[in-house]
Amino acid sequence: MSCRSITGVVEVELSADEARRLQLRAQGFLGARRKGGVPALLQRLGAVQLDTISVLARSHELVSYARLGPVRRRAIEAAYWGNAEAFEYWAHAASILPMDDWPLFGFRRRAYLRRGWRWHKVPEGVCDEIRARLKADGPLTTRELGGAKAGADWWQWSDHKIGIEWLLDIGEVVCVERVGWRRVYDLAERAVPAELLAQDPDDDACLTALVTRAGRALGVATRADLADYYRLRQDQVDSVINGTGLVPVTVAGWSRAWADPEALADPPRGRHATTLLSPFDSLVWDRARTSRVFGFDHRLEAYVPKAKRVHGYFAMPLLSGGRLIGRVDPAREGRTLIARQVSLEPWATSTPSRTETAATALAKALWQAATWVDCNNIHVDRTDLPPALLDTALKTTTPT
């Protein structure tokens, strides 16, 4: 890290490696694992993306596991639902957010309300019916309200599904729990603390706070990175960036960037995590940022025809030594964790010593994941590692 003066203004200069380490620490992958468990992790990240796909575990569970180790899955669920500490809303995508941030998404709720609809036109009278049912009967699923779909496709939602999702969009209801991955809805006036419901910051205040949070969660970021974190527009970032307290920096090979001043004040140090990442993890959910920061081009292939997949259905990036060194497409059969395909980056196997290091990292990540999901055996179907080397690594490596 160095500084230069431009017309009397001192600007911090970062190497690409320094920026990468700042992001790793901000995201919880460099240095000592922090205290506070899942609730503290959610506060630091600001958002944990949800997804319907479940391989080994659901994505929001994998996010906690990757940073905290073998945290109990019931503890993850308890931290996200059934309390007044978190809520589910639209951020980077459908996400779990700290309840304290409820007022900050007022700008989005108001935007939906001004538009008058989101995915579907809202049938007349259905919202009044839903409000009355929730008030009288308490938290309900869409099925209990009258059914989720009128047909097989997502756009064929039932009137009650359209109505309840609209009320979620505009903040009149909250998802208080997931049961069998179905949302359980309740009135916001019951689920959100009154002191938060009473707050009504204007759009600029909301955006300023969210861009500040994005900068803190990333450590250092371009304008596009800051916008993507909560799916803002770049012009919205521009309109508030001067009020965030984020520090303009120059990063080698990047466009204009900003950094969290607290991150700059304390250079990253400590041990790097070795782990498998959900493709929806906030370290890698922005594919352009992942390519720029890690030189790693990743694509979710779950919706790619099987014959056209390169790395597998749910290929999970393998993080080790502060680098993304490859991918693992996992599965589970009984108490055996299956790596259906292991694909390592060419540079990670370019020399014998690097190949051995990669094999050890892979074995460690696989055993850690296996132990967490209660597997006692590992089988690798396909890999570009020498079989004898991988076999030795799996036999001699234990999860830590």
Steps between C-alpha positions, in 0.01 A plus 500: 500500500632842409373857473529768238394862488282631217447878510558492873264206565666186633371184336576145607650267242441126538644209311257244364620254765440750779148562372436126483611453862284790615197333341585163649525645849186709463312191386629291791758278331827648628607522860356350814141384484299768668275465800126536509398205285243527223329822619832687506590355162175630351571845641846502340387375158183707494321246279497122453345388173237227495450240230274200448782264398620273779823304447660383825302787655316811387706797391432714808624214718813460288581870544514463879686168481769642270587771754417347838579134443265218605232724651182310576239544229224551755699794638512652151125469454433639848715806424317573175135431579264495793648801678522876469867499395463442123251528218474378142482749214635593157865609521761344270218253436261343751713535812512483876574846642562636851172623648668830589518567124121484453465880466777514236294306248221755517632646174432169325162446659395850394624439145287186473201685641537785249516249216194318627614148419814289471475163330123488456206736508337471842139374488247739650390421854743216564737707717216603731406134537859403583538780756182385673611136506842580643351730761251237610703180463864603546793383282394300192654338193372568150344155499306586815390827341361325194777346292821611335446421131222482249727307265839338472711807421615786724305758302181303567482604864162485670329826597595439864866443410505820294338691785723376780819555300387853419440570868851365568643729230342812650578407860154424640592137570822322594623145451547386859597139430565243230327162530595249232644805323153657489476851639291560809362855492389732778403864524799732525335678792540177701835380364706821482587689820288812535801731524620380158156524341481859620818599317453641151832618352480662158646337192837678524543393862413139410740493208783665695474242776481206259798613291695549824408147608599358162839671528553359846394149393741504204790691652584658166272527198433669168182695436356194322591278799326738741189512283482123453513412870143619563401520132501878481552704186844648447353850478350442844847419631639813335233716661597404857863381490636826644287455810604145580841562652654248261850599389591537130787264414693392195534124445739366238302367205163623629281793414433766762446345844407584860606334824370468853727732705506255790625229266781724379603586856579140588690298237362146451692224670437152634411160364310444179195275503486182293141417410240433233278796412140516393475650149265754667753599767552876515873452439423370150138587416615785274664314211671810357652585838609141556679501165671832571604426858585129473554439129229236535214470252208317652160404366215319672416205276193371685280635220735395220408177317702216650685425176624859483627530858872554541546489878176345626149570628592694817873554468624661822811721479791370707666774706848442638791729579293802407450371145222321316690195385223289347148361524331197652160371387376319814228252579417265785409135506425370847800592711732542204581842363539474124714739299348433160756723335804691623632766263816686604632819346796433267736718704416298814652185346773662290783354712532187717511707818187695403322177410582353840383816676175495300440135586546571870265799486238299314521214749466738793197675348332169417552355846377819667183492290452127553528531876253789506232304310567183704685303234787269590622414152604692188491382141633701207355406162703720265807714557803626312722426800721190497285230669780378728574854619136572576454166674799574724370849576157367596654237726742733676298820525260564784253790527604786729 
